[in-house]
């Protein structure tokens, strides 16, 4: 009997020890799982966007902090999305950049004050119109880490108008404008209106993209003789359509895609939907191309092509509410003529 009780005591002690050990391991595993869960989005982000920072580097820690800040910012912006059509914000290729880094890299366009539009009232227009349906809008491009959005906006407007006139879509060289527009700063920024003015004055012929390919950095200007093939700009207009966005729709319908300057600070987190809130009209910093509009639904919107690749936004596009000059989209609007 004594031996039995002694044996039972040993078994009980071992059971208690095993139970304690297992519980401690379970607690450690749970903590590790919880810790991993808090970082799983960041790790997935790094895999998707091919980030190659050292695992224990200070740079990685900094990127994680920016990523966490982005998620908080996105939650705030999404709190104003009250309808299914509202803009949605979330993780994208810019989520590990600080807001200042994002501005310095991608928001380098400068705006010139445009005169207020004082033309005639717009005639009756279709409820929706999209130049992409006519086959005159080139695919979305990616400016990469080069602040050359102003050149993309101008060149894409010109090539679309050329396609409307000639029924042939030719992609012109953005790099040519980046390198040769002496009034601008290449990848460090520029003005759409000044670039259009330079193209009109110099009569420089834009050459096809394959003759002067994009390098995402500013280089030496490759001059071409006047006898070289290409297409010069004859003229352009630039107006402020604030409060007159219906007339702006008429400009788009009559003349082709429009080169515009916007405030794109909140676009760092944009994923889709119609932007209606938190998009200032006071600090224009990014150039884009308006290719269409849609007034058929409950929220009328502009269809805008960006130059940040197809993984951003609506496959490279952003929708902005018509009316109220959202994002400053009506502040500086240029139409081109060939």
Secondary structure, DSSP 8 states (H G I E B T S, - for coil): -HHHHHHHHHHHHHHHHHHHHHHHHHHHHHHHHHHHHHHHHHHHHHHHTT----TT-HHHHHHHHHHHHHHHHHHHHHTT--STTB-EE---TTTTS-HHHHHHHH--EE----EE----------SEEEGGGGT-S----B--S---HHHHHHHHHHHHHHHHHHS----B-HHHHHHH-TTS-GGG-EEHHHHHHHHHHH---B-BGGGS---SS--------TTSS-B---EEEEEE-TT-HHHHHHHHHHH-SEEEEE--GGGGGEEESEE-SS--SS---EEEEEEEEE-SSSS-EEEEE-SB-TTSTBTTEEEEESSS-GGGTTSSEEEEE-
